[in-house]
Amino acid sequence: MDKQMQNFFNKRADSYDEVHISHIDGGIKTKEMVSNFVPQNSKKVLDLGAGTGLELKHVFQKFPSIEVDCVDFAENMLKKLKDKYKNYNVNIINQDFFDFHYKKSFYDCVISVMALHHFAYEQKLKLYKYIHKTLKPDGAFIISDYIVDSIEEEKEKFEEYEKSLEIKNENNEDVHIDIPLSLKTETEILKKCNFKNIKVRMNLKNTKLITCIK
Ligand SMILES: C[S@@+](CC[C@H](N)C(=O)[O-])C[C@H]1O[C@@H](n2cnc3c(N)ncnc32)[C@H](O)[C@@H]1O
């Protein structure tokens, strides 16, 4: 488990909503749009990296009786989510994505917003295989995330990340470094995991929304 990232989000839970609504490319639009692609008849949804649940506001407006399993390793973020959505059907799961048990053909839809740009190629491949497994046939996977336009930028970011690891090791600082993949690499991984119908629904600077189907 990435303890430093977990600490990072636990410490920022109080200020998170304000910062993320106003300062991130695409702002709240990136969260709102997710609900447009949740399949109409969905009953069970998995939200990976649900945080304080910003993306769930519109999901619950459209689907008030939907059940959402919210996985996140930052307990303080999940406390905020639980307070916000007391009257809805949410299950709080305080776990790392890689420790969570992905039941076979269980969810109608998996969503993940701004939570998957911390994984290198092989880790992401592993995670997307779990997501594919846990979706029902024709289930939807919706990713809204920090994704860069070119392979060059992806390489640059990865090099920055590697350099930062040396500094982090020396100073033991409580930081986390983003390692966004490019749209091309994201698509390649999704295809390797047998996802179909991969579509880019929004591309606002480095924030992109991708949907695909099992
Ligand atoms: C930037 S926040 C996004 C929160 C929310 N989805 C949103 O868009 O506002 C990323 C979240 O992913 C969680 N996260 C990152 N890596 C994780 C991991 N390996 N396992 C579980 N949660 C993780 C963090 O704790 C954090 O709450």
The ligand as an ORCA input file, in Angstrom:
! r2SCAN-3c Opt
* xyz 0 1
  C      -8.119     12.672     -6.298
  S      -9.088     11.662     -5.235
  C     -10.598     11.419     -6.171
  C     -11.829     11.342     -5.305
  C     -13.166     11.386     -6.062
  N     -13.299     10.248     -6.940
  C     -13.286     12.679     -6.864
  O     -13.130     12.659     -8.099
  O     -13.482     13.726     -6.256
  C      -8.302     10.082     -5.392
  C      -8.794      9.103     -4.354
  O      -8.282      7.813     -4.674
  C      -7.866      7.187     -3.480
  N      -6.839      6.182     -3.840
  C      -5.697      6.382     -4.545
  N      -5.022      5.245     -4.684
  C      -5.744      4.293     -4.037
  C      -5.562      2.905     -3.820
  N      -4.486      2.256     -4.297
  N      -6.505      2.228     -3.142
  C      -7.600      2.873     -2.640
  N      -7.816      4.192     -2.791
  C      -6.902      4.885     -3.492
  C      -7.347      8.313     -2.612
  O      -7.348      7.991     -1.246
  C      -8.310      9.442     -2.946
  O      -9.402      9.517     -2.066
*
